[in-house]
């Protein structure tokens, strides 16, 4: 991952935060927590899915299948949580495990027909929740948001890499 360009100085910040609640990291976490509580309730009530299950099947829907490790990485779950989530979904017939054709020792997790049908039912609800969340933003703010989030994610990854290097962990 590239290092930040030291010759480019960051934009000057507005007034320095004087309270934890003013930090962007706190505000993003608060937004995530509140939104997750509401949306997870909708998925559970209407489809019998936990938020973790929904994230897992939605990620699998956009692929031909993937390993448990890859799925856990993309969902940002630890391997144990992903394993329990996959086992529960497999027991319900929503996904399946099969031998990796490229590596007979590997296992590929993919959606069953039932799982694909379920995603087709849930995804419009997820889009509607997303639209409702963004409805308070102007068109310009909505257009700018993905780029802003990408920049913040990129910077957070750089900071994580730097911290791991300083702590002697590496990647």
N, C-alpha and C positions, 0 to 999 in steps of 0.2 A: 504494500500500500504506500503510495507516495506521501512524502513528508510535506507539511504545509510550507508555502513559500515565505521565508522570513522577510523578503523585501516588500511583501504586501502587508501593510499594517491594517489591522481590523478597523472597521468603522468605529468611531467613538460611540460609546454607550450613552444612553440617556442617563438620567439621574441614577446614581448607584442604589441598588436595593438595600433597604434597611430592615427587611423582614423576610423570613423564609418564604412566605406566600408570594413574594414579588419575584422570586427566582423562576426563570423559565422552566428549569427541570421540575420544580414543584408543581407549577401550573400544568405542565404536560402530564405529569403523573395524576394529578387531580382530575383532569379531563378524561384520561384513560379509565380511571377507577369509576367515575360516575357513569360514563358511557357504557362500560363493560357491565355494570350492574343492571342497567336497563335492557341492553340488548341480550344479555345472557338469559334474562327472565323471559323475553319474547321467544327465544329459540327453545328454551325448556318447555314453556307452556304450549307453544304451537306445534313443535316438532319432536319433543322428547329428547332434545340434544343439549348437552352441556356446551358451553362456549368452546372448550378444548376440543370436543368432538366436531363441532362445526368447523373450526379452523382446520382441523386435520383433513376432513373430507373435502373442504373447499380447495385446499392445496393439492390434494390428490386429483381433483377434478381437472386441474389444468396441466396434468402430466399423464404419461402412460404408466405411471407407477414409480415408486422410488423406495430406497432402503429406509429402514427405521431410523438410522442415523441422519440421513439426509432430510427426512420428514421432520424429525425433532429439531434439526438446525433451522429449517425454514419456518417452522412454527414458533421457534424460540422457546422450546420446552427442553427440560433435561430428558435424558434417555429413558429413565425410569417412568416418568409421567407419560411419555409417548408410548412406551410399551404397554402400560395399563390402559391407555386410551384406545390403542389399536386392538388389544384383546377384547375390550368391551364392544367395540364396533364390529369386530369379526364375529363375535358371538351372536350379534343381532343381524348378521347377514348383510351388513352395509359395506364391508370391505373384505378382501381376501389376501392371503399370502401365497406366493408361488415362488418357485425356484428361478433365480436370475439366469436368463439364457446366456448372458455373457460370462457368468461365474457361477458354476454349479454349487459353490459353497454359500453363495449369497441368497438373500430372500428379498423379493420385491413385493411391496404392498400396493394394492390397487383397489379401485372401487368396483363393486359388483354392479349389476344392472339396477338393483334396488338402491344402491348408494348414489349412482348417477341420477336416478329419478328424484331422490331426496334432495340432492344439490339443486336440481332444477326447480324444486318447490321453495327451497330456503333462500336461494340467491336473490330473487326479486324482493324478498322481505329485507335482506341485508342492504340491498341498494336503497330501498325506501328509508330505512333507518339512517343510512349515510346521508341521503338527500335532506332528511329532516334536520340532521345535525348541521349541515352546511347551509341551510336555508337562511340563517341569520347573517351570512356574509354577502357582500356585494359580489357582482360578477368578477370584478377585478381581483378581489380578495380570493375568491374561489379559484381563479386561474393561477394566481401566484402561490397558493398554498402548497401544491405538490413540489414545486421547485424549492421552496423554503424548507419543507420537511426533508427533502433529499439532501440539501446542504447541511442541515443540522445532523442528520444521520451520518453523513460522511465525516463531519467534524467529530462526532461522538466516537466513531470507529478509530479515527486517528488518535484521539485522546486515550482510548482504551489500549491501543497498541503501544503508545508511549508509556502508559502506566505499567503495562505488562513488562516492557523492556526495563523500566526503572526498577521494578520489583524482581527482575531476574527470571520471569516466567517464560518470556518469548511467546510465540504463537504456536 
